[in-house]
């Protein structure tokens, strides 16, 4: 059992990758509107941006393929640990790796820090039950662990993650393909209100199995948030709704 | 088409900076729109195209910003070259206006249709820039990111060669997070690592970029 609880009051948070690596205390954001801050995805080694077309619009949303660029865990800790400690709301660090050994090393370094309240572990769309179980076990320790499962595989993997020790499940954006300007197919994560019905259905399905679920995907309005909570979500993550107006609607 | 936006004078971004505009009355619009000033007035400013087709007279906008790094031109420019390779010359208009009443000679190179331009500004097709490269002592450019790699070919410059004079370039590309997340969607390579158009730009010293 983790030493710390994952309490989310209010039951609203940003999704990983939407607000940077730490709350910007100089911005106009009212951080008390969020129950927790989720950092941008962090890998053990630095990652550069994806090559090629990274952004493609479709009716009702857009496809994004950034490669989750980040300067690597050491740099992130060096630059942001003091910000996490001063954060007015709990900070959950989002980690992503396919390797349980790497994850274990990352978790140990974060457990030693004061300002980290929880971990969210990104799981790739290729992950199977064994790899999810291994990742949960590698991440389990003093901090609550949220497993961010691909929306497409969440129904199959959520129970395994919870039984292996995860505190809760969150939903990663579904992946899709769209023709690029050059005629090739672009792959990436799908965002926007077109995703909402899929995310709501998955939230409802998982909550009926008594899975602690942090809903995400296509949430655009306060009515969407209410619908997710009514469907059984313990909290709701916001993604591109924050980018639409620099966070004004939900966070000002 | 340009759009006039009623806003406090202080809200207008400087040349090359942008505002993130969203429509609070229409949540179906997925992302905000970056808008650039073309001309500032007391009661607001003209915004450069492209303007979202859903915006109509009277549409209420929420504006965030100014965002990004705009043009920062040194003093003493005698001959200013301008080049527009994107879908509009309008984003360069504040720079043109800045120098219109001065002794600085200005020449605009573009294949785009030209709106009303000051008499002090000469205009030529983009292809003419190749022969005129030695004329300016400073260049200001508006270039979509996907056209940066073809710039040297267009100017008949050898690989890795720089322009003969210093240049600042306004790079345009989708900026979905507008700097809120540093998400990486608008990353471009520079000589000192990756730079984000939304935050480190959209105006860059051309010599700092890998192009």
Interface residues (C-beta under 8 A of the other chain):
Chain A: X17 X18 X19 X20 X40 X48 X49 X50 X54 X55 X57 X60 X61 X62 X64 X66 X67 X68 X69 X181 X191 X192 X193 X220 X221 X240 X242 X243 X244 X245 X246 X247 X248 X249
Chain B: X20 X22 X24 X27 X28 X29 X30 X31 X32 X62 X64 X65 X146 X174 X176 X177 X178 X180 X181 X182 X183 X184 X185 X186 X187 X194
